Amino acid sequence: MKKTVNYAMIYAILSMIGGVFYREFTKFQGFSGRTDLAFVHTHLFLLGMVMFLIVTFCIKLFAIDESKKYKLFLRIYHPGVLITTIMLFVRGILQVNQTVVSSGMNGMISGIAGVGHILTGVGIILFLLILKECVKEA
């Protein structure tokens, strides 16, 4: 449980850093439009901190960390959230700087972000399967 609380704290700190970066970077650049940087904070906050607080409670209530699939969940979910967030960050910086990217580069960014979303989705499904298995046993 201590590890999952630490994960939640790390995601909370990264979330705050992402929010401050968004505010300060756009202000420094004089940018007032819409940018994907705005979503870095919320992705890290909800998919990171909130998710791992929920995982912590599920460990306490249902011992989900004893499932054989639990480590697989962690190995899939963390990279998924981080890849997704990094690509939001990359696209957001390009938007703020009004950098024109080729269609190939645009597709690459979208593709990598898509892989992150797929990993995150698979991680969430794994978590729900683990939870279902452990609730049945409780």
MODELLER restraints for C-alpha pairs under 7 A, 6 or more apart:
rsr = mdl.restraints
at = mdl.atoms
rsr.add(forms.Gaussian(group=physical.xy_distance, feature=features.Distance(at['CA:1:A'], at['CA:56:A']), mean=5.67, stdev=0.5))
rsr.add(forms.Gaussian(group=physical.xy_distance, feature=features.Distance(at['CA:1:A'], at['CA:59:A']), mean=6.67, stdev=0.5))
rsr.add(forms.Gaussian(group=physical.xy_distance, feature=features.Distance(at['CA:4:A'], at['CA:52:A']), mean=5.72, stdev=0.5))
rsr.add(forms.Gaussian(group=physical.xy_distance, feature=features.Distance(at['CA:4:A'], at['CA:56:A']), mean=5.76, stdev=0.5))
rsr.add(forms.Gaussian(group=physical.xy_distance, feature=features.Distance(at['CA:5:A'], at['CA:52:A']), mean=6.79, stdev=0.5))
rsr.add(forms.Gaussian(group=physical.xy_distance, feature=features.Distance(at['CA:5:A'], at['CA:53:A']), mean=6.53, stdev=0.5))
rsr.add(forms.Gaussian(group=physical.xy_distance, feature=features.Distance(at['CA:5:A'], at['CA:56:A']), mean=6.60, stdev=0.5))
rsr.add(forms.Gaussian(group=physical.xy_distance, feature=features.Distance(at['CA:7:A'], at['CA:52:A']), mean=6.55, stdev=0.5))
rsr.add(forms.Gaussian(group=physical.xy_distance, feature=features.Distance(at['CA:8:A'], at['CA:48:A']), mean=6.22, stdev=0.5))
rsr.add(forms.Gaussian(group=physical.xy_distance, feature=features.Distance(at['CA:8:A'], at['CA:49:A']), mean=4.05, stdev=0.5))
rsr.add(forms.Gaussian(group=physical.xy_distance, feature=features.Distance(at['CA:8:A'], at['CA:50:A']), mean=6.96, stdev=0.5))
rsr.add(forms.Gaussian(group=physical.xy_distance, feature=features.Distance(at['CA:8:A'], at['CA:52:A']), mean=5.17, stdev=0.5))
rsr.add(forms.Gaussian(group=physical.xy_distance, feature=features.Distance(at['CA:8:A'], at['CA:53:A']), mean=6.16, stdev=0.5))
rsr.add(forms.Gaussian(group=physical.xy_distance, feature=features.Distance(at['CA:9:A'], at['CA:49:A']), mean=6.57, stdev=0.5))
rsr.add(forms.Gaussian(group=physical.xy_distance, feature=features.Distance(at['CA:11:A'], at['CA:44:A']), mean=5.78, stdev=0.5))
rsr.add(forms.Gaussian(group=physical.xy_distance, feature=features.Distance(at['CA:11:A'], at['CA:45:A']), mean=6.49, stdev=0.5))
rsr.add(forms.Gaussian(group=physical.xy_distance, feature=features.Distance(at['CA:11:A'], at['CA:48:A']), mean=5.10, stdev=0.5))
rsr.add(forms.Gaussian(group=physical.xy_distance, feature=features.Distance(at['CA:11:A'], at['CA:49:A']), mean=5.07, stdev=0.5))
rsr.add(forms.Gaussian(group=physical.xy_distance, feature=features.Distance(at['CA:12:A'], at['CA:45:A']), mean=5.85, stdev=0.5))
rsr.add(forms.Gaussian(group=physical.xy_distance, feature=features.Distance(at['CA:12:A'], at['CA:49:A']), mean=5.36, stdev=0.5))
rsr.add(forms.Gaussian(group=physical.xy_distance, feature=features.Distance(at['CA:14:A'], at['CA:44:A']), mean=6.85, stdev=0.5))
rsr.add(forms.Gaussian(group=physical.xy_distance, feature=features.Distance(at['CA:15:A'], at['CA:41:A']), mean=4.57, stdev=0.5))
rsr.add(forms.Gaussian(group=physical.xy_distance, feature=features.Distance(at['CA:15:A'], at['CA:44:A']), mean=5.00, stdev=0.5))
rsr.add(forms.Gaussian(group=physical.xy_distance, feature=features.Distance(at['CA:15:A'], at['CA:45:A']), mean=5.40, stdev=0.5))
rsr.add(forms.Gaussian(group=physical.xy_distance, feature=features.Distance(at['CA:16:A'], at['CA:41:A']), mean=6.53, stdev=0.5))
rsr.add(forms.Gaussian(group=physical.xy_distance, feature=features.Distance(at['CA:18:A'], at['CA:40:A']), mean=5.81, stdev=0.5))
rsr.add(forms.Gaussian(group=physical.xy_distance, feature=features.Distance(at['CA:18:A'], at['CA:41:A']), mean=5.09, stdev=0.5))
rsr.add(forms.Gaussian(group=physical.xy_distance, feature=features.Distance(at['CA:19:A'], at['CA:41:A']), mean=4.94, stdev=0.5))
rsr.add(forms.Gaussian(group=physical.xy_distance, feature=features.Distance(at['CA:22:A'], at['CA:37:A']), mean=5.65, stdev=0.5))
rsr.add(forms.Gaussian(group=physical.xy_distance, feature=features.Distance(at['CA:22:A'], at['CA:38:A']), mean=6.24, stdev=0.5))
rsr.add(forms.Gaussian(group=physical.xy_distance, feature=features.Distance(at['CA:26:A'], at['CA:32:A']), mean=6.97, stdev=0.5))
rsr.add(forms.Gaussian(group=physical.xy_distance, feature=features.Distance(at['CA:26:A'], at['CA:96:A']), mean=6.66, stdev=0.5))
rsr.add(forms.Gaussian(group=physical.xy_distance, feature=features.Distance(at['CA:31:A'], at['CA:96:A']), mean=6.20, stdev=0.5))
rsr.add(forms.Gaussian(group=physical.xy_distance, feature=features.Distance(at['CA:35:A'], at['CA:92:A']), mean=5.23, stdev=0.5))
rsr.add(forms.Gaussian(group=physical.xy_distance, feature=features.Distance(at['CA:35:A'], at['CA:95:A']), mean=6.02, stdev=0.5))
rsr.add(forms.Gaussian(group=physical.xy_distance, feature=features.Distance(at['CA:35:A'], at['CA:96:A']), mean=6.65, stdev=0.5))
rsr.add(forms.Gaussian(group=physical.xy_distance, feature=features.Distance(at['CA:36:A'], at['CA:88:A']), mean=5.59, stdev=0.5))
rsr.add(forms.Gaussian(group=physical.xy_distance, feature=features.Distance(at['CA:36:A'], at['CA:89:A']), mean=6.98, stdev=0.5))
rsr.add(forms.Gaussian(group=physical.xy_distance, feature=features.Distance(at['CA:36:A'], at['CA:91:A']), mean=6.44, stdev=0.5))
rsr.add(forms.Gaussian(group=physical.xy_distance, feature=features.Distance(at['CA:36:A'], at['CA:92:A']), mean=4.44, stdev=0.5))
rsr.add(forms.Gaussian(group=physical.xy_distance, feature=features.Distance(at['CA:37:A'], at['CA:88:A']), mean=6.19, stdev=0.5))
rsr.add(forms.Gaussian(group=physical.xy_distance, feature=features.Distance(at['CA:37:A'], at['CA:89:A']), mean=5.54, stdev=0.5))
rsr.add(forms.Gaussian(group=physical.xy_distance, feature=features.Distance(at['CA:37:A'], at['CA:92:A']), mean=4.48, stdev=0.5))
rsr.add(forms.Gaussian(group=physical.xy_distance, feature=features.Distance(at['CA:40:A'], at['CA:85:A']), mean=5.75, stdev=0.5))
rsr.add(forms.Gaussian(group=physical.xy_distance, feature=features.Distance(at['CA:40:A'], at['CA:88:A']), mean=6.27, stdev=0.5))
rsr.add(forms.Gaussian(group=physical.xy_distance, feature=features.Distance(at['CA:40:A'], at['CA:89:A']), mean=6.54, stdev=0.5))
rsr.add(forms.Gaussian(group=physical.xy_distance, feature=features.Distance(at['CA:43:A'], at['CA:85:A']), mean=6.83, stdev=0.5))
rsr.add(forms.Gaussian(group=physical.xy_distance, feature=features.Distance(at['CA:47:A'], at['CA:81:A']), mean=6.89, stdev=0.5))
rsr.add(forms.Gaussian(group=physical.xy_distance, feature=features.Distance(at['CA:58:A'], at['CA:64:A']), mean=6.31, stdev=0.5))
rsr.add(forms.Gaussian(group=physical.xy_distance, feature=features.Distance(at['CA:59:A'], at['CA:65:A']), mean=5.92, stdev=0.5))
rsr.add(forms.Gaussian(group=physical.xy_distance, feature=features.Distance(at['CA:62:A'], at['CA:134:A']), mean=5.79, stdev=0.5))
rsr.add(forms.Gaussian(group=physical.xy_distance, feature=features.Distance(at['CA:62:A'], at['CA:135:A']), mean=6.15, stdev=0.5))
rsr.add(forms.Gaussian(group=physical.xy_distance, feature=features.Distance(at['CA:62:A'], at['CA:138:A']), mean=6.45, stdev=0.5))
rsr.add(forms.Gaussian(group=physical.xy_distance, feature=features.Distance(at['CA:64:A'], at['CA:70:A']), mean=6.89, stdev=0.5))
rsr.add(forms.Gaussian(group=physical.xy_distance, feature=features.Distance(at['CA:64:A'], at['CA:130:A']), mean=6.46, stdev=0.5))
rsr.add(forms.Gaussian(group=physical.xy_distance, feature=features.Distance(at['CA:64:A'], at['CA:131:A']), mean=6.40, stdev=0.5))
rsr.add(forms.Gaussian(group=physical.xy_distance, feature=features.Distance(at['CA:64:A'], at['CA:134:A']), mean=5.98, stdev=0.5))
rsr.add(forms.Gaussian(group=physical.xy_distance, feature=features.Distance(at['CA:67:A'], at['CA:130:A']), mean=6.69, stdev=0.5))
rsr.add(forms.Gaussian(group=physical.xy_distance, feature=features.Distance(at['CA:69:A'], at['CA:130:A']), mean=6.73, stdev=0.5))
rsr.add(forms.Gaussian(group=physical.xy_distance, feature=features.Distance(at['CA:73:A'], at['CA:123:A']), mean=5.29, stdev=0.5))
rsr.add(forms.Gaussian(group=physical.xy_distance, feature=features.Distance(at['CA:73:A'], at['CA:126:A']), mean=5.89, stdev=0.5))
rsr.add(forms.Gaussian(group=physical.xy_distance, feature=features.Distance(at['CA:73:A'], at['CA:127:A']), mean=6.35, stdev=0.5))
rsr.add(forms.Gaussian(group=physical.xy_distance, feature=features.Distance(at['CA:76:A'], at['CA:119:A']), mean=5.85, stdev=0.5))
rsr.add(forms.Gaussian(group=physical.xy_distance, feature=features.Distance(at['CA:76:A'], at['CA:123:A']), mean=5.57, stdev=0.5))
rsr.add(forms.Gaussian(group=physical.xy_distance, feature=features.Distance(at['CA:77:A'], at['CA:119:A']), mean=6.16, stdev=0.5))
rsr.add(forms.Gaussian(group=physical.xy_distance, feature=features.Distance(at['CA:77:A'], at['CA:120:A']), mean=5.06, stdev=0.5))
rsr.add(forms.Gaussian(group=physical.xy_distance, feature=features.Distance(at['CA:77:A'], at['CA:123:A']), mean=4.51, stdev=0.5))
rsr.add(forms.Gaussian(group=physical.xy_distance, feature=features.Distance(at['CA:80:A'], at['CA:116:A']), mean=4.18, stdev=0.5))
rsr.add(forms.Gaussian(group=physical.xy_distance, feature=features.Distance(at['CA:80:A'], at['CA:117:A']), mean=6.12, stdev=0.5))
rsr.add(forms.Gaussian(group=physical.xy_distance, feature=features.Distance(at['CA:80:A'], at['CA:119:A']), mean=4.52, stdev=0.5))
rsr.add(forms.Gaussian(group=physical.xy_distance, feature=features.Distance(at['CA:80:A'], at['CA:120:A']), mean=4.46, stdev=0.5))
rsr.add(forms.Gaussian(group=physical.xy_distance, feature=features.Distance(at['CA:81:A'], at['CA:116:A']), mean=6.30, stdev=0.5))
rsr.add(forms.Gaussian(group=physical.xy_distance, feature=features.Distance(at['CA:81:A'], at['CA:120:A']), mean=5.76, stdev=0.5))
rsr.add(forms.Gaussian(group=physical.xy_distance, feature=features.Distance(at['CA:83:A'], at['CA:113:A']), mean=6.49, stdev=0.5))
rsr.add(forms.Gaussian(group=physical.xy_distance, feature=features.Distance(at['CA:83:A'], at['CA:116:A']), mean=4.90, stdev=0.5))
rsr.add(forms.Gaussian(group=physical.xy_distance, feature=features.Distance(at['CA:84:A'], at['CA:113:A']), mean=4.95, stdev=0.5))
rsr.add(forms.Gaussian(group=physical.xy_distance, feature=features.Distance(at['CA:84:A'], at['CA:116:A']), mean=4.59, stdev=0.5))
rsr.add(forms.Gaussian(group=physical.xy_distance, feature=features.Distance(at['CA:84:A'], at['CA:117:A']), mean=6.05, stdev=0.5))
rsr.add(forms.Gaussian(group=physical.xy_distance, feature=features.Distance(at['CA:87:A'], at['CA:109:A']), mean=6.48, stdev=0.5))
rsr.add(forms.Gaussian(group=physical.xy_distance, feature=features.Distance(at['CA:87:A'], at['CA:113:A']), mean=5.55, stdev=0.5))
